[in-house]
């Protein structure tokens, strides 16, 4: 499992980056320089410490951590 990375819950569909939770367009993006570089081949997104926690698109079978939101 890749360290200093986490899934951020958006994916590429029909030419747009959308929330994996509700299917809406991503309201905010923070891509690293040069990313996303191919949403058709790399249709899932991570935040990555290597890029100062900016985002990168990667293949969806990439194993890494997940960020979750819970009601407290
Ligand atoms: Ca990429």
PDB file of the backbone (N, CA, C, O) and the ligand in Angstrom, with CONECT records:
HET     CA  A 101       1
ATOM      1  N   UNK A   1       0.848  -1.189   0.000  1.00  0.00           N
ATOM      2  CA  UNK A   1       0.000   0.000   0.000  1.00  0.00           C
ATOM      3  C   UNK A   1       0.885   1.241   0.000  1.00  0.00           C
ATOM      4  O   UNK A   1       1.822   1.364   0.789  1.00  0.00           O
ATOM      5  N   UNK A   2       0.563   2.136  -0.893  1.00  0.00           N
ATOM      6  CA  UNK A   2       1.374   3.345  -1.033  1.00  0.00           C
ATOM      7  C   UNK A   2       1.217   4.253   0.182  1.00  0.00           C
ATOM      8  O   UNK A   2       0.110   4.469   0.675  1.00  0.00           O
ATOM      9  N   UNK A   3       2.338   4.777   0.653  1.00  0.00           N
ATOM     10  CA  UNK A   3       2.328   5.656   1.811  1.00  0.00           C
ATOM     11  C   UNK A   3       2.233   7.113   1.352  1.00  0.00           C
ATOM     12  O   UNK A   3       2.592   7.453   0.225  1.00  0.00           O
ATOM     13  N   UNK A   4       1.741   7.957   2.253  1.00  0.00           N
ATOM     14  CA  UNK A   4       1.602   9.396   1.983  1.00  0.00           C
ATOM     15  C   UNK A   4       0.717   9.662   0.769  1.00  0.00           C
ATOM     16  O   UNK A   4       0.953  10.596   0.002  1.00  0.00           O
ATOM     17  N   UNK A   5      -0.296   8.831   0.613  1.00  0.00           N
ATOM     18  CA  UNK A   5      -1.298   9.022  -0.428  1.00  0.00           C
ATOM     19  C   UNK A   5      -2.648   8.644   0.156  1.00  0.00           C
ATOM     20  O   UNK A   5      -2.733   7.888   1.124  1.00  0.00           O
ATOM     21  N   UNK A   6      -3.696   9.178  -0.446  1.00  0.00           N
ATOM     22  CA  UNK A   6      -5.045   8.765  -0.046  1.00  0.00           C
ATOM     23  C   UNK A   6      -6.029   9.049  -1.173  1.00  0.00           C
ATOM     24  O   UNK A   6      -5.908  10.042  -1.890  1.00  0.00           O
ATOM     25  N   UNK A   7      -6.995   8.167  -1.313  1.00  0.00           N
ATOM     26  CA  UNK A   7      -8.106   8.411  -2.230  1.00  0.00           C
ATOM     27  C   UNK A   7      -8.877   9.620  -1.737  1.00  0.00           C
ATOM     28  O   UNK A   7      -9.014   9.829  -0.532  1.00  0.00           O
ATOM     29  N   UNK A   8      -9.384  10.420  -2.675  1.00  0.00           N
ATOM     30  CA  UNK A   8     -10.130  11.614  -2.267  1.00  0.00           C
ATOM     31  C   UNK A   8     -11.587  11.572  -2.701  1.00  0.00           C
ATOM     32  O   UNK A   8     -12.310  12.547  -2.496  1.00  0.00           O
ATOM     33  N   UNK A   9     -12.033  10.486  -3.287  1.00  0.00           N
ATOM     34  CA  UNK A   9     -13.463  10.330  -3.543  1.00  0.00           C
ATOM     35  C   UNK A   9     -13.984  11.027  -4.777  1.00  0.00           C
ATOM     36  O   UNK A   9     -15.167  11.363  -4.837  1.00  0.00           O
ATOM     37  N   UNK A  10     -13.130  11.255  -5.769  1.00  0.00           N
ATOM     38  CA  UNK A  10     -13.635  11.716  -7.060  1.00  0.00           C
ATOM     39  C   UNK A  10     -13.102  10.794  -8.140  1.00  0.00           C
ATOM     40  O   UNK A  10     -12.041  10.190  -7.985  1.00  0.00           O
ATOM     41  N   UNK A  11     -13.843  10.686  -9.238  1.00  0.00           N
ATOM     42  CA  UNK A  11     -13.392   9.881 -10.371  1.00  0.00           C
ATOM     43  C   UNK A  11     -13.832  10.530 -11.686  1.00  0.00           C
ATOM     44  O   UNK A  11     -14.708  11.395 -11.715  1.00  0.00           O
ATOM     45  N   UNK A  12     -13.203  10.088 -12.757  1.00  0.00           N
ATOM     46  CA  UNK A  12     -13.417  10.647 -14.094  1.00  0.00           C
ATOM     47  C   UNK A  12     -14.520   9.876 -14.800  1.00  0.00           C
ATOM     48  O   UNK A  12     -14.474   8.649 -14.885  1.00  0.00           O
ATOM     49  N   UNK A  13     -15.517  10.605 -15.309  1.00  0.00           N
ATOM     50  CA  UNK A  13     -16.613   9.955 -16.029  1.00  0.00           C
ATOM     51  C   UNK A  13     -17.144  10.908 -17.084  1.00  0.00           C
ATOM     52  O   UNK A  13     -17.443  12.066 -16.792  1.00  0.00           O
ATOM     53  N   UNK A  14     -17.260  10.424 -18.298  1.00  0.00           N
ATOM     54  CA  UNK A  14     -17.818  11.212 -19.403  1.00  0.00           C
ATOM     55  C   UNK A  14     -17.147  12.582 -19.526  1.00  0.00           C
ATOM     56  O   UNK A  14     -17.811  13.586 -19.783  1.00  0.00           O
ATOM     57  N   UNK A  15     -15.820  12.612 -19.341  1.00  0.00           N
ATOM     58  CA  UNK A  15     -15.071  13.842 -19.558  1.00  0.00           C
ATOM     59  C   UNK A  15     -15.013  14.795 -18.384  1.00  0.00           C
ATOM     60  O   UNK A  15     -14.486  15.899 -18.518  1.00  0.00           O
ATOM     61  N   UNK A  16     -15.545  14.396 -17.228  1.00  0.00           N
ATOM     62  CA  UNK A  16     -15.535  15.290 -16.061  1.00  0.00           C
ATOM     63  C   UNK A  16     -15.105  14.537 -14.810  1.00  0.00           C
ATOM     64  O   UNK A  16     -15.235  13.316 -14.720  1.00  0.00           O
ATOM     65  N   UNK A  17     -14.593  15.288 -13.857  1.00  0.00           N
ATOM     66  CA  UNK A  17     -14.251  14.732 -12.544  1.00  0.00           C
ATOM     67  C   UNK A  17     -15.438  14.950 -11.622  1.00  0.00           C
ATOM     68  O   UNK A  17     -15.864  16.080 -11.383  1.00  0.00           O
ATOM     69  N   UNK A  18     -15.964  13.843 -11.109  1.00  0.00           N
ATOM     70  CA  UNK A  18     -17.194  13.902 -10.325  1.00  0.00           C
ATOM     71  C   UNK A  18     -17.009  13.225  -8.974  1.00  0.00           C
ATOM     72  O   UNK A  18     -16.109  12.407  -8.784  1.00  0.00           O
ATOM     73  N   UNK A  19     -17.879  13.587  -8.048  1.00  0.00           N
ATOM     74  CA  UNK A  19     -17.876  12.976  -6.728  1.00  0.00           C
ATOM     75  C   UNK A  19     -18.292  11.513  -6.835  1.00  0.00           C
ATOM     76  O   UNK A  19     -19.308  11.204  -7.458  1.00  0.00           O
ATOM     77  N   UNK A  20     -17.530  10.622  -6.244  1.00  0.00           N
ATOM     78  CA  UNK A  20     -17.892   9.206  -6.218  1.00  0.00           C
ATOM     79  C   UNK A  20     -19.046   8.970  -5.252  1.00  0.00           C
ATOM     80  O   UNK A  20     -19.688   7.921  -5.285  1.00  0.00           O
ATOM     81  N   UNK A  21     -19.301   9.941  -4.403  1.00  0.00           N
ATOM     82  CA  UNK A  21     -20.367   9.817  -3.417  1.00  0.00           C
ATOM     83  C   UNK A  21     -21.739  10.137  -4.012  1.00  0.00           C
ATOM     84  O   UNK A  21     -22.688   9.372  -3.836  1.00  0.00           O
ATOM     85  N   UNK A  22     -21.845  11.270  -4.717  1.00  0.00           N
ATOM     86  CA  UNK A  22     -23.167  11.685  -5.191  1.00  0.00           C
ATOM     87  C   UNK A  22     -23.229  11.942  -6.698  1.00  0.00           C
ATOM     88  O   UNK A  22     -24.293  12.292  -7.209  1.00  0.00           O
ATOM     89  N   UNK A  23     -22.122  11.780  -7.416  1.00  0.00           N
ATOM     90  CA  UNK A  23     -22.134  11.936  -8.870  1.00  0.00           C
ATOM     91  C   UNK A  23     -22.131  13.369  -9.362  1.00  0.00           C
ATOM     92  O   UNK A  23     -22.204  13.608 -10.567  1.00  0.00           O
ATOM     93  N   UNK A  24     -22.047  14.320  -8.454  1.00  0.00           N
ATOM     94  CA  UNK A  24     -21.988  15.726  -8.862  1.00  0.00           C
ATOM     95  C   UNK A  24     -20.577  16.084  -9.310  1.00  0.00           C
ATOM     96  O   UNK A  24     -19.602  15.439  -8.926  1.00  0.00           O
ATOM     97  N   UNK A  25     -20.491  17.138 -10.140  1.00  0.00           N
ATOM     98  CA  UNK A  25     -19.179  17.631 -10.532  1.00  0.00           C
ATOM     99  C   UNK A  25     -18.378  18.000  -9.294  1.00  0.00           C
ATOM    100  O   UNK A  25     -18.930  18.526  -8.328  1.00  0.00           O
ATOM    101  N   UNK A  26     -17.085  17.728  -9.321  1.00  0.00           N
ATOM    102  CA  UNK A  26     -16.222  18.104  -8.205  1.00  0.00           C
ATOM    103  C   UNK A  26     -16.297  19.619  -8.019  1.00  0.00           C
ATOM    104  O   UNK A  26     -16.038  20.373  -8.956  1.00  0.00           O
ATOM    105  N   UNK A  27     -16.647  20.060  -6.827  1.00  0.00           N
ATOM    106  CA  UNK A  27     -16.831  21.484  -6.557  1.00  0.00           C
ATOM    107  C   UNK A  27     -15.502  22.194  -6.401  1.00  0.00           C
ATOM    108  O   UNK A  27     -15.445  23.422  -6.467  1.00  0.00           O
ATOM    109  N   UNK A  28     -14.438  21.444  -6.195  1.00  0.00           N
ATOM    110  CA  UNK A  28     -13.118  22.013  -5.927  1.00  0.00           C
ATOM    111  C   UNK A  28     -12.095  21.044  -6.486  1.00  0.00           C
ATOM    112  O   UNK A  28     -12.266  19.832  -6.356  1.00  0.00           O
ATOM    113  N   UNK A  29     -11.044  21.540  -7.099  1.00  0.00           N
ATOM    114  CA  UNK A  29      -9.949  20.680  -7.544  1.00  0.00           C
ATOM    115  C   UNK A  29      -8.626  21.300  -7.125  1.00  0.00           C
ATOM    116  O   UNK A  29      -8.520  22.518  -6.977  1.00  0.00           O
ATOM    117  N   UNK A  30      -7.628  20.464  -6.936  1.00  0.00           N
ATOM    118  CA  UNK A  30      -6.312  20.924  -6.492  1.00  0.00           C
ATOM    119  C   UNK A  30      -5.243  20.025  -7.110  1.00  0.00           C
ATOM    120  O   UNK A  30      -4.447  19.404  -6.405  1.00  0.00           O
ATOM    121  N   UNK A  31      -5.242  19.970  -8.460  1.00  0.00           N
ATOM    122  CA  UNK A  31      -4.334  19.075  -9.169  1.00  0.00           C
ATOM    123  C   UNK A  31      -2.889  19.533  -9.050  1.00  0.00           C
ATOM    124  O   UNK A  31      -2.597  20.728  -9.022  1.00  0.00           O
ATOM    125  N   UNK A  32      -1.996  18.560  -8.980  1.00  0.00           N
ATOM    126  CA  UNK A  32      -0.557  18.829  -9.061  1.00  0.00           C
ATOM    127  C   UNK A  32      -0.218  19.267 -10.481  1.00  0.00           C
ATOM    128  O   UNK A  32      -0.970  18.985 -11.414  1.00  0.00           O
ATOM    129  N   UNK A  33       0.894  19.945 -10.648  1.00  0.00           N
ATOM    130  CA  UNK A  33       1.356  20.370 -11.960  1.00  0.00           C
ATOM    131  C   UNK A  33       1.461  19.149 -12.876  1.00  0.00           C
ATOM    132  O   UNK A  33       2.094  18.157 -12.516  1.00  0.00           O
ATOM    133  N   UNK A  34       0.852  19.218 -14.042  1.00  0.00           N
ATOM    134  CA  UNK A  34       0.894  18.120 -14.994  1.00  0.00           C
ATOM    135  C   UNK A  34      -0.185  17.072 -14.792  1.00  0.00           C
ATOM    136  O   UNK A  34      -0.298  16.143 -15.592  1.00  0.00           O
ATOM    137  N   UNK A  35      -0.974  17.200 -13.746  1.00  0.00           N
ATOM    138  CA  UNK A  35      -2.081  16.293 -13.464  1.00  0.00           C
ATOM    139  C   UNK A  35      -3.411  17.036 -13.634  1.00  0.00           C
ATOM    140  O   UNK A  35      -3.428  18.253 -13.451  1.00  0.00           O
ATOM    141  N   UNK A  36      -4.471  16.408 -13.956  1.00  0.00           N
ATOM    142  CA  UNK A  36      -4.568  14.995 -14.332  1.00  0.00           C
ATOM    143  C   UNK A  36      -4.006  14.804 -15.736  1.00  0.00           C
ATOM    144  O   UNK A  36      -4.240  15.631 -16.618  1.00  0.00           O
ATOM    145  N   UNK A  37      -3.272  13.725 -15.943  1.00  0.00           N
ATOM    146  CA  UNK A  37      -2.629  13.544 -17.247  1.00  0.00           C
ATOM    147  C   UNK A  37      -3.297  12.480 -18.108  1.00  0.00           C
ATOM    148  O   UNK A  37      -2.881  12.286 -19.250  1.00  0.00           O
ATOM    149  N   UNK A  38      -4.292  11.799 -17.622  1.00  0.00           N
ATOM    150  CA  UNK A  38      -5.098  10.953 -18.509  1.00  0.00           C
ATOM    151  C   UNK A  38      -6.229  10.288 -17.727  1.00  0.00           C
ATOM    152  O   UNK A  38      -6.106   9.151 -17.271  1.00  0.00           O
ATOM    153  N   UNK A  39      -7.319  11.014 -17.586  1.00  0.00           N
ATOM    154  CA  UNK A  39      -8.459  10.486 -16.843  1.00  0.00           C
ATOM    155  C   UNK A  39      -9.082   9.251 -17.470  1.00  0.00           C
ATOM    156  O   UNK A  39      -9.778   8.492 -16.796  1.00  0.00           O
ATOM    157  N   UNK A  40      -8.833   9.047 -18.768  1.00  0.00           N
ATOM    158  CA  UNK A  40      -9.377   7.837 -19.395  1.00  0.00           C
ATOM    159  C   UNK A  40      -8.613   6.596 -18.968  1.00  0.00           C
ATOM    160  O   UNK A  40      -9.197   5.523 -18.813  1.00  0.00           O
ATOM    161  N   UNK A  41      -7.297   6.743 -18.776  1.00  0.00           N
ATOM    162  CA  UNK A  41      -6.459   5.614 -18.351  1.00  0.00           C
ATOM    163  C   UNK A  41      -6.342   5.588 -16.826  1.00  0.00           C
ATOM    164  O   UNK A  41      -6.221   4.521 -16.223  1.00  0.00           O
ATOM    165  N   UNK A  42      -6.377   6.765 -16.213  1.00  0.00           N
ATOM    166  CA  UNK A  42      -6.230   6.890 -14.769  1.00  0.00           C
ATOM    167  C   UNK A  42      -7.465   7.613 -14.227  1.00  0.00           C
ATOM    168  O   UNK A  42      -7.398   8.806 -13.933  1.00  0.00           O
ATOM    169  N   UNK A  43      -8.571   6.917 -14.095  1.00  0.00           N
ATOM    170  CA  UNK A  43      -9.839   7.588 -13.794  1.00  0.00           C
ATOM    171  C   UNK A  43     -10.161   7.791 -12.312  1.00  0.00           C
ATOM    172  O   UNK A  43     -11.285   8.168 -11.982  1.00  0.00           O
ATOM    173  N   UNK A  44      -9.215   7.554 -11.425  1.00  0.00           N
ATOM    174  CA  UNK A  44      -9.457   7.813 -10.002  1.00  0.00           C
ATOM    175  C   UNK A  44      -8.419   8.791  -9.482  1.00  0.00           C
ATOM    176  O   UNK A  44      -7.358   8.934 -10.090  1.00  0.00           O
ATOM    177  N   UNK A  45      -8.693   9.469  -8.377  1.00  0.00           N
ATOM    178  CA  UNK A  45      -7.834  10.551  -7.912  1.00  0.00           C
ATOM    179  C   UNK A  45      -7.363  10.336  -6.477  1.00  0.00           C
ATOM    180  O   UNK A  45      -8.091   9.838  -5.618  1.00  0.00           O
ATOM    181  N   UNK A  46      -6.116  10.735  -6.260  1.00  0.00           N
ATOM    182  CA  UNK A  46      -5.518  10.670  -4.922  1.00  0.00           C
ATOM    183  C   UNK A  46      -4.939  12.032  -4.558  1.00  0.00           C
ATOM    184  O   UNK A  46      -4.665  12.855  -5.432  1.00  0.00           O
ATOM    185  N   UNK A  47      -4.756  12.260  -3.274  1.00  0.00           N
ATOM    186  CA  UNK A  47      -3.918  13.340  -2.801  1.00  0.00           C
ATOM    187  C   UNK A  47      -2.583  12.708  -2.447  1.00  0.00           C
ATOM    188  O   UNK A  47      -2.548  11.587  -1.941  1.00  0.00           O
ATOM    189  N   UNK A  48      -1.478  13.410  -2.706  1.00  0.00           N
ATOM    190  CA  UNK A  48      -0.178  12.765  -2.643  1.00  0.00           C
ATOM    191  C   UNK A  48       0.851  13.695  -1.987  1.00  0.00           C
ATOM    192  O   UNK A  48       1.068  14.819  -2.439  1.00  0.00           O
ATOM    193  N   UNK A  49       1.471  13.208  -0.924  1.00  0.00           N
ATOM    194  CA  UNK A  49       2.490  13.975  -0.223  1.00  0.00           C
ATOM    195  C   UNK A  49       3.634  14.397  -1.120  1.00  0.00           C
ATOM    196  O   UNK A  49       4.212  15.465  -0.921  1.00  0.00           O
ATOM    197  N   UNK A  50       3.970  13.579  -2.101  1.00  0.00           N
ATOM    198  CA  UNK A  50       5.054  13.900  -3.038  1.00  0.00           C
ATOM    199  C   UNK A  50       4.775  15.210  -3.780  1.00  0.00           C
ATOM    200  O   UNK A  50       5.699  15.914  -4.186  1.00  0.00           O
ATOM    201  N   UNK A  51       3.500  15.522  -3.947  1.00  0.00           N
ATOM    202  CA  UNK A  51       3.071  16.728  -4.673  1.00  0.00           C
ATOM    203  C   UNK A  51       2.533  17.782  -3.712  1.00  0.00           C
ATOM    204  O   UNK A  51       1.637  18.547  -4.068  1.00  0.00           O
ATOM    205  N   UNK A  52       3.082  17.827  -2.482  1.00  0.00           N
ATOM    206  CA  UNK A  52       2.593  18.767  -1.469  1.00  0.00           C
ATOM    207  C   UNK A  52       1.085  18.582  -1.264  1.00  0.00           C
ATOM    208  O   UNK A  52       0.356  19.549  -1.046  1.00  0.00           O
ATOM    209  N   UNK A  53       0.640  17.348  -1.336  1.00  0.00           N
ATOM    210  CA  UNK A  53      -0.742  16.929  -1.124  1.00  0.00           C
ATOM    211  C   UNK A  53      -1.703  17.436  -2.187  1.00  0.00           C
ATOM    212  O   UNK A  53      -2.920  17.381  -2.011  1.00  0.00           O
ATOM    213  N   UNK A  54      -1.152  17.929  -3.293  1.00  0.00           N
ATOM    214  CA  UNK A  54      -2.027  18.207  -4.435  1.00  0.00           C
ATOM    215  C   UNK A  54      -2.422  16.867  -5.034  1.00  0.00           C
ATOM    216  O   UNK A  54      -1.946  15.822  -4.590  1.00  0.00           O
ATOM    217  N   UNK A  55      -3.278  16.890  -6.028  1.00  0.00           N
ATOM    218  CA  UNK A  55      -3.918  15.681  -6.516  1.00  0.00           C
ATOM    219  C   UNK A  55      -3.274  15.126  -7.767  1.00  0.00           C
ATOM    220  O   UNK A  55      -2.640  15.849  -8.536  1.00  0.00           O
ATOM    221  N   UNK A  56      -3.449  13.825  -7.957  1.00  0.00           N
ATOM    222  CA  UNK A  56      -3.015  13.139  -9.173  1.00  0.00           C
ATOM    223  C   UNK A  56      -4.079  12.116  -9.554  1.00  0.00           C
ATOM    224  O   UNK A  56      -4.739  11.534  -8.693  1.00  0.00           O
ATOM    225  N   UNK A  57      -4.233  11.909 -10.854  1.00  0.00           N
ATOM    226  CA  UNK A  57      -5.092  10.818 -11.297  1.00  0.00           C
ATOM    227  C   UNK A  57      -4.252   9.546 -11.374  1.00  0.00           C
ATOM    228  O   UNK A  57      -3.083   9.584 -11.757  1.00  0.00           O
ATOM    229  N   UNK A  58      -4.852   8.435 -11.010  1.00  0.00           N
ATOM    230  CA  UNK A  58      -4.179   7.134 -11.019  1.00  0.00           C
ATOM    231  C   UNK A  58      -5.191   6.068 -11.416  1.00  0.00           C
ATOM    232  O   UNK A  58      -6.394   6.323 -11.469  1.00  0.00           O
ATOM    233  N   UNK A  59      -4.690   4.882 -11.691  1.00  0.00           N
ATOM    234  CA  UNK A  59      -5.586   3.764 -11.961  1.00  0.00           C
ATOM    235  C   UNK A  59      -6.390   3.404 -10.719  1.00  0.00           C
ATOM    236  O   UNK A  59      -5.905   3.545  -9.597  1.00  0.00           O
ATOM    237  N   UNK A  60      -7.595   2.949 -10.919  1.00  0.00           N
ATOM    238  CA  UNK A  60      -8.476   2.677  -9.786  1.00  0.00           C
ATOM    239  C   UNK A  60      -8.118   1.411  -9.012  1.00  0.00           C
ATOM    240  O   UNK A  60      -8.684   1.169  -7.946  1.00  0.00           O
ATOM    241  N   UNK A  61      -7.194   0.599  -9.521  1.00  0.00           N
ATOM    242  CA  UNK A  61      -6.772  -0.581  -8.773  1.00  0.00           C
ATOM    243  C   UNK A  61      -5.573  -0.284  -7.878  1.00  0.00           C
ATOM    244  O   UNK A  61      -5.090  -1.164  -7.165  1.00  0.00           O
ATOM    245  N   UNK A  62      -5.094   0.958  -7.917  1.00  0.00           N
ATOM    246  CA  UNK A  62      -3.986   1.394  -7.074  1.00  0.00           C
ATOM    247  C   UNK A  62      -4.389   1.236  -5.605  1.00  0.00           C
ATOM    248  O   UNK A  62      -5.460   1.695  -5.208  1.00  0.00           O
ATOM    249  N   UNK A  63      -3.554   0.602  -4.806  1.00  0.00           N
ATOM    250  CA  UNK A  63      -3.881   0.395  -3.397  1.00  0.00           C
ATOM    251  C   UNK A  63      -3.282   1.499  -2.547  1.00  0.00           C
ATOM    252  O   UNK A  63      -2.066   1.692  -2.527  1.00  0.00           O
ATOM    253  N   UNK A  64      -4.138   2.218  -1.848  1.00  0.00           N
ATOM    254  CA  UNK A  64      -3.669   3.251  -0.930  1.00  0.00           C
ATOM    255  C   UNK A  64      -4.734   3.494   0.128  1.00  0.00           C
ATOM    256  O   UNK A  64      -5.733   2.777   0.190  1.00  0.00           O
ATOM    257  N   UNK A  65      -4.522   4.498   0.953  1.00  0.00           N
ATOM    258  CA  UNK A  65      -5.438   4.792   2.051  1.00  0.00           C
ATOM    259  C   UNK A  65      -6.683   5.493   1.524  1.00  0.00           C
ATOM    260  O   UNK A  65      -6.739   5.883   0.358  1.00  0.00           O
ATOM    261  N   UNK A  66      -7.668   5.648   2.381  1.00  0.00           N
ATOM    262  CA  UNK A  66      -8.884   6.363   2.036  1.00  0.00           C
ATOM    263  C   UNK A  66      -9.151   7.440   3.069  1.00  0.00           C
ATOM    264  O   UNK A  66      -8.820   7.275   4.244  1.00  0.00           O
ATOM    265  N   UNK A  67      -9.743   8.532   2.643  1.00  0.00           N
ATOM    266  CA  UNK A  67     -10.193   9.584   3.547  1.00  0.00           C
ATOM    267  C   UNK A  67     -11.701   9.430   3.679  1.00  0.00           C
ATOM    268  O   UNK A  67     -12.415   9.389   2.678  1.00  0.00           O
ATOM    269  N   UNK A  68     -12.182   9.345   4.909  1.00  0.00           N
ATOM    270  CA  UNK A  68     -13.605   9.151   5.143  1.00  0.00           C
ATOM    271  C   UNK A  68     -14.149  10.303   6.005  1.00  0.00           C
ATOM    272  O   UNK A  68     -13.422  10.910   6.791  1.00  0.00           O
ATOM    273  N   UNK A  69     -15.422  10.576   5.836  1.00  0.00           N
ATOM    274  CA  UNK A  69     -16.094  11.581   6.647  1.00  0.00           C
ATOM    275  C   UNK A  69     -17.189  10.888   7.459  1.00  0.00           C
ATOM    276  O   UNK A  69     -17.976  10.109   6.922  1.00  0.00           O
ATOM    277  N   UNK A  70     -17.227  11.181   8.749  1.00  0.00           N
ATOM    278  CA  UNK A  70     -18.272  10.603   9.595  1.00  0.00           C
ATOM    279  C   UNK A  70     -18.920  11.706  10.420  1.00  0.00           C
ATOM    280  O   UNK A  70     -18.288  12.717  10.728  1.00  0.00           O
ATOM    281  N   UNK A  71     -20.162  11.507  10.768  1.00  0.00           N
ATOM    282  CA  UNK A  71     -20.849  12.429  11.673  1.00  0.00           C
ATOM    283  C   UNK A  71     -20.356  12.176  13.087  1.00  0.00           C
ATOM    284  O   UNK A  71     -20.235  11.025  13.505  1.00  0.00           O
ATOM    285  N   UNK A  72     -20.074  13.235  13.823  1.00  0.00           N
ATOM    286  CA  UNK A  72     -19.602  13.099  15.204  1.00  0.00           C
ATOM    287  C   UNK A  72     -20.667  13.599  16.159  1.00  0.00           C
ATOM    288  O   UNK A  72     -20.469  13.572  17.374  1.00  0.00           O
TER     289      UNK A  72
HETATM  290 CA    CA A 101      -1.626  10.787 -13.355  1.00  0.00          CA
END
